[in-house]
Amino acid sequence: MLNSHGDDENIFVERGFGKSLGIGKQAALVVVDLILGFTSPDMPMGSDLTQQIKNTNKLIKVSRENNIPIFFTTISYDEEDVNDAGIWAKKMEGLATLLAGTDAVKVDPSLDFRKGDGLIVKKYASSFFGTDLVSRLIKNRVDTVIIVGATTSGCIRATAVDAIQYGFTPIVAEDAVGDREQKTHEQSLIDMQQKYADVKKTEEIIFQLTAVKVV
């Protein structure tokens, strides 16, 4: 059992957790659920993600300049009773606000989302589950996914776990992901860094992408 004196991360290190994965030959940027239903604090599923969007836009800019594929995701339900959310909607009633055709499922307008950018529609937390993201990544010969968006403890973590399980190196941008509660956000970052992903600041990711000239 881990102790409660702030030494948890040291224990992980001593036991061989948290090794660096690094960025491979071809990266892709996955922008997870930065939609109005998540970025509007007055929405049931929302919180203030202003800074996260700013940092995401930095990564989008660098990605466009370096021919790095960008994939945006949204959660959207077609059935008014949200039956296409399965039993997940019983756990989180706020999912009922994410109906197709409503503003809630639209990409936040402050994000640099352009006509022609791919938008992956998903029903559950992971950007991989029930979508064609794997096929898109393989088509672009991607070996590394840079993950930004919301929420850290939910869709970001699920996407990172699935990424590593599918054989893609996950890089989570620490200051470009956000959650509804700070402690949950921080603990999720620690957990991902120790077990599933490299967690790095936006500026460090940009430096590594431009330094290795990923094309």
C-alpha positions as semicolon CSV with decimal commas, in nm:
position;residue;x (nm);y (nm);z (nm)
1;M;0,000;0,000;0,000
2;L;0,133;0,345;-0,094
3;N;0,199;0,587;0,190
4;S;0,018;0,918;0,238
5;H;0,319;1,145;0,294
6;G;0,372;1,274;-0,058
7;D;0,624;1,001;-0,146
8;D;0,395;0,808;-0,379
9;E;0,572;0,920;-0,696
10;N;0,911;0,822;-0,551
11;I;0,778;0,475;-0,477
12;F;0,659;0,446;-0,837
13;V;1,004;0,546;-0,963
14;E;1,177;0,296;-0,733
15;R;0,955;0,019;-0,870
16;G;1,020;0,099;-1,235
17;F;0,704;0,290;-1,322
18;G;0,691;0,610;-1,525
19;K;0,956;0,535;-1,786
20;S;0,981;0,778;-2,077
21;L;0,834;0,662;-2,408
22;G;0,937;0,953;-2,630
23;I;0,797;1,077;-2,959
24;G;0,830;0,844;-3,257
25;K;0,873;0,907;-3,629
26;Q;0,518;1,022;-3,704
27;A;0,288;1,195;-3,459
28;A;-0,079;1,285;-3,478
29;L;-0,273;1,533;-3,266
30;V;-0,600;1,408;-3,117
31;V;-0,820;1,690;-2,989
32;V;-1,068;1,523;-2,756
33;D;-1,415;1,666;-2,697
34;L;-1,341;2,039;-2,683
35;I;-1,708;2,092;-2,760
36;L;-1,945;2,350;-2,611
37;G;-2,105;2,088;-2,389
38;F;-1,768;2,051;-2,214
39;T;-1,622;2,401;-2,249
40;S;-1,926;2,599;-2,130
41;P;-1,918;2,618;-1,748
42;D;-2,297;2,661;-1,733
43;M;-2,355;2,324;-1,903
44;P;-2,404;2,013;-1,686
45;M;-2,090;1,852;-1,834
46;G;-1,894;2,176;-1,869
47;S;-1,606;2,364;-1,707
48;D;-1,381;2,659;-1,792
49;L;-1,119;2,530;-2,036
50;T;-1,003;2,866;-2,174
51;Q;-0,634;2,806;-2,106
52;Q;-0,649;2,450;-2,234
53;I;-0,797;2,573;-2,562
54;K;-0,519;2,833;-2,595
55;N;-0,254;2,565;-2,554
56;T;-0,439;2,330;-2,787
57;N;-0,441;2,602;-3,053
58;K;-0,063;2,627;-3,018
59;L;-0,030;2,256;-3,087
60;I;-0,275;2,278;-3,377
61;K;-0,067;2,557;-3,532
62;V;0,255;2,358;-3,504
63;S;0,081;2,048;-3,636
64;R;-0,045;2,230;-3,945
65;E;0,302;2,376;-4,008
66;N;0,467;2,033;-3,983
67;N;0,212;1,820;-4,170
68;I;0,106;1,642;-3,854
69;P;-0,244;1,491;-3,889
70;I;-0,509;1,639;-3,662
71;F;-0,819;1,453;-3,547
72;F;-1,100;1,622;-3,354
73;T;-1,363;1,429;-3,159
74;T;-1,709;1,500;-3,028
75;I;-1,961;1,302;-2,827
76;S;-2,300;1,308;-2,998
77;Y;-2,617;1,105;-2,951
78;D;-2,878;1,061;-3,222
79;E;-3,161;0,922;-3,012
80;E;-3,361;1,166;-2,800
81;D;-3,377;0,920;-2,512
82;V;-2,996;0,876;-2,544
83;N;-3,032;0,501;-2,584
84;D;-2,721;0,511;-2,802
85;A;-2,525;0,603;-2,488
86;G;-2,610;0,266;-2,339
87;I;-2,600;0,231;-1,963
88;W;-2,339;0,511;-1,943
89;A;-2,628;0,763;-1,955
90;K;-2,762;0,609;-1,634
91;K;-2,435;0,690;-1,461
92;M;-2,409;1,046;-1,597
93;E;-2,738;1,217;-1,673
94;G;-2,552;1,510;-1,829
95;L;-2,488;1,298;-2,138
96;A;-2,850;1,368;-2,232
97;T;-2,745;1,724;-2,321
98;L;-2,512;1,598;-2,596
99;L;-2,775;1,550;-2,867
100;A;-2,688;1,557;-3,237
101;G;-2,773;1,888;-3,400
102;T;-2,745;2,092;-3,081
103;D;-2,478;2,350;-2,998
104;A;-2,351;2,128;-2,716
105;V;-2,185;1,885;-2,959
106;K;-2,023;2,154;-3,174
107;V;-1,649;2,221;-3,151
108;D;-1,584;2,530;-2,938
109;P;-1,560;2,825;-3,181
110;S;-1,245;2,957;-3,010
111;L;-1,064;2,643;-3,125
112;D;-0,885;2,650;-3,461
113;F;-1,116;2,394;-3,620
114;R;-1,135;2,445;-3,996
115;K;-1,351;2,326;-4,280
116;G;-1,205;2,000;-4,399
117;D;-1,072;1,898;-4,057
118;G;-1,180;1,549;-3,964
119;L;-1,438;1,516;-3,686
120;I;-1,474;1,175;-3,522
121;V;-1,811;1,118;-3,356
122;K;-1,801;0,889;-3,056
123;K;-2,048;0,756;-2,804
124;Y;-1,820;0,667;-2,516
125;A;-1,510;0,795;-2,337
126;S;-1,225;0,664;-2,552
127;S;-1,158;0,824;-2,889
128;F;-1,084;0,472;-3,015
129;F;-1,391;0,283;-2,896
130;G;-1,646;0,236;-3,173
131;T;-1,466;0,476;-3,411
132;D;-1,233;0,449;-3,710
133;L;-0,946;0,632;-3,540
134;V;-0,712;0,330;-3,557
135;S;-0,764;0,303;-3,933
136;R;-0,700;0,674;-3,978
137;L;-0,380;0,659;-3,776
138;I;-0,253;0,355;-3,965
139;K;-0,331;0,525;-4,298
140;N;-0,110;0,817;-4,189
141;R;0,161;0,582;-4,056
142;V;0,126;0,731;-3,711
143;D;0,316;0,581;-3,418
144;T;0,260;0,858;-3,160
145;V;-0,062;1,032;-3,052
146;I;-0,052;1,369;-2,878
147;I;-0,367;1,394;-2,669
148;V;-0,536;1,719;-2,565
149;G;-0,886;1,816;-2,456
150;A;-1,134;1,703;-2,193
151;T;-1,176;1,557;-1,947
152;T;-0,848;1,444;-1,794
153;S;-0,999;1,174;-1,575
154;G;-1,247;1,054;-1,836
155;C;-1,206;1,076;-2,212
156;I;-0,838;1,176;-2,200
157;R;-0,740;0,888;-1,974
158;A;-0,953;0,639;-2,168
159;T;-0,798;0,754;-2,496
160;A;-0,445;0,728;-2,356
161;V;-0,505;0,377;-2,223
162;D;-0,654;0,259;-2,552
163;A;-0,374;0,426;-2,749
164;I;-0,103;0,228;-2,571
165;Q;-0,310;-0,091;-2,596
166;Y;-0,338;-0,043;-2,974
167;G;0,037;0,013;-3,003
168;F;0,050;0,392;-3,030
169;T;0,269;0,598;-2,797
170;P;0,046;0,838;-2,598
171;I;0,174;1,186;-2,514
172;V;-0,065;1,385;-2,293
173;A;-0,026;1,763;-2,295
174;E;-0,048;1,845;-1,925
175;D;-0,160;2,206;-1,971
176;A;-0,385;2,136;-2,269
177;V;-0,614;1,891;-2,088
178;G;-0,863;1,983;-1,820
179;D;-1,125;1,852;-1,585
180;R;-1,411;1,972;-1,369
181;E;-1,215;1,937;-1,047
182;Q;-0,847;2,015;-0,996
183;K;-0,757;1,726;-0,765
184;T;-0,911;1,476;-1,003
185;H;-0,720;1,636;-1,289
186;E;-0,387;1,622;-1,105
187;Q;-0,429;1,264;-0,984
188;S;-0,523;1,147;-1,331
189;L;-0,209;1,307;-1,477
190;I;0,005;1,133;-1,215
191;D;-0,163;0,800;-1,287
192;M;-0,119;0,831;-1,663
193;Q;0,246;0,935;-1,630
194;Q;0,326;0,634;-1,416
195;K;0,141;0,372;-1,620
196;Y;0,021;0,472;-1,965
197;A;0,161;0,790;-2,120
198;D;0,427;1,059;-2,122
199;V;0,278;1,370;-1,962
200;K;0,449;1,685;-2,086
201;K;0,392;2,061;-2,105
202;T;0,274;2,204;-2,436
203;E;0,597;2,395;-2,496
204;E;0,807;2,083;-2,440
205;I;0,597;1,887;-2,688
206;I;0,629;2,167;-2,943
207;F;1,007;2,173;-2,896
208;Q;1,032;1,798;-2,947
209;L;0,808;1,801;-3,252
210;T;1,001;2,076;-3,424
211;A;1,341;1,944;-3,313
212;V;1,284;1,602;-3,470
213;K;1,107;1,759;-3,769
214;V;0,819;1,516;-3,771
215;V;0,671;1,507;-4,124
